[in-house]
């Protein structure tokens, strides 16, 4: 999603008024939060689209053999809601943030101050990550109440999956921004990953309903372990081996994304 090309001045942390990484990133995050609040289009896509899309699955769930897969409408919609939140509120929104700030030379100016590269990216990502976290928690509570899900059987799995998803989507957003040329193209470049994740990672269609070979391939997609852990936290049917496999896959993708950011992220406009 696009982000308003508002000229942002360097936050106080970047001008030497703060001396710790935490205070510097907090100052930058506060600036980004202000800019995010001015962009109505991004706010709508990030905050309201993930609230609406999951419940469109309720009508489609009647055509799925959920009982045969050991699932219910609630365990279909809740992970989908969190998946949509990660994709729209975190991943897509941050691609636009990173690209627009780079094209406005904001990132280049920030690098001349006390802020380190990691602090710049983390501070810029913080508002989107926090909004995704809050939104996911609200969606989980809402789905649990409205869909009679009750309390999760293994809440730590859902929490772990959500935290891994937030970090992973932020890192993948920086990777996508590295080969995105303009703020306008930032509306397009996130789409492949979003579509693959929605239809191949168990967000819209649970892997249990896919052919075994196709499901085995989809298990290796970046967002699949996140959805698996979130859903497993409510169903409680994940074995220790399945849990370790999902965590290992998510961590591997995160490490790979961070490595790609360190090697390929662009700090100056692409011409």
Rosetta blueprint (number, residue, H / E / L):
1 X L
2 X L
3 X L
4 X L
5 X L
6 X L
7 X L
8 X L
9 X L
10 X L
11 X L
12 X H
13 X H
14 X H
15 X H
16 X L
17 X L
18 X L
19 X L
20 X L
21 X H
22 X H
23 X H
24 X H
25 X H
26 X H
27 X H
28 X H
29 X H
30 X H
31 X H
32 X H
33 X H
34 X H
35 X H
36 X H
37 X H
38 X H
39 X L
40 X H
41 X H
42 X H
43 X H
44 X H
45 X H
46 X H
47 X H
48 X L
49 X H
50 X H
51 X H
52 X H
53 X H
54 X H
55 X H
56 X H
57 X H
58 X H
59 X H
60 X H
61 X H
62 X H
63 X H
64 X L
65 X L
66 X L
67 X H
68 X H
69 X H
70 X L
71 X L
72 X L
73 X H
74 X H
75 X H
76 X H
77 X H
78 X H
79 X H
80 X H
81 X H
82 X H
83 X H
84 X H
85 X H
86 X H
87 X H
88 X H
89 X H
90 X H
91 X H
92 X H
93 X H
94 X H
95 X H
96 X H
97 X H
98 X H
99 X H
100 X H
101 X H
102 X H
103 X H
104 X L
105 X L
106 X H
107 X H
108 X H
109 X H
110 X H
111 X L
112 X L
113 X L
114 X L
115 X L
116 X L
117 X H
118 X H
119 X H
120 X H
121 X H
122 X H
123 X H
124 X H
125 X H
126 X H
127 X H
128 X H
129 X H
130 X H
131 X H
132 X H
133 X H
134 X H
135 X H
136 X H
137 X H
138 X H
139 X H
140 X H
141 X H
142 X H
143 X H
144 X H
145 X H
146 X H
147 X L
148 X L
149 X L
150 X L
151 X L
152 X L
153 X L
154 X L
155 X H
156 X H
157 X H
158 X H
159 X H
160 X H
161 X H
162 X H
163 X H
164 X H
165 X H
166 X H
167 X H
168 X H
169 X H
170 X H
171 X H
172 X H
173 X H
174 X H
175 X H
176 X H
177 X H
178 X H
179 X L
180 X L
181 X L
182 X L
183 X L
184 X L
185 X H
186 X H
187 X H
188 X L
189 X L
190 X L
191 X H
192 X H
193 X H
194 X H
195 X H
196 X H
197 X H
198 X H
199 X H
200 X H
201 X L
202 X L
203 X L
204 X L
205 X L
206 X L
207 X H
208 X H
209 X H
210 X L
211 X L
212 X H
213 X H
214 X H
215 X H
216 X H
217 X H
218 X H
219 X L
220 X L
221 X L
222 X L
223 X L
224 X H
225 X H
226 X H
227 X H
228 X H
229 X H
230 X H
231 X H
232 X H
233 X H
234 X H
235 X H
236 X L
237 X L
238 X L
239 X L
240 X H
241 X H
242 X H
243 X H
244 X H
245 X H
246 X H
247 X H
248 X H
249 X H
250 X H
251 X H
252 X H
253 X H
254 X H
255 X H
256 X H
257 X H
258 X H
259 X H
260 X H
261 X H
262 X H
263 X H
264 X H
265 X L
266 X L
267 X L
268 X L
269 X L
270 X L
271 X L
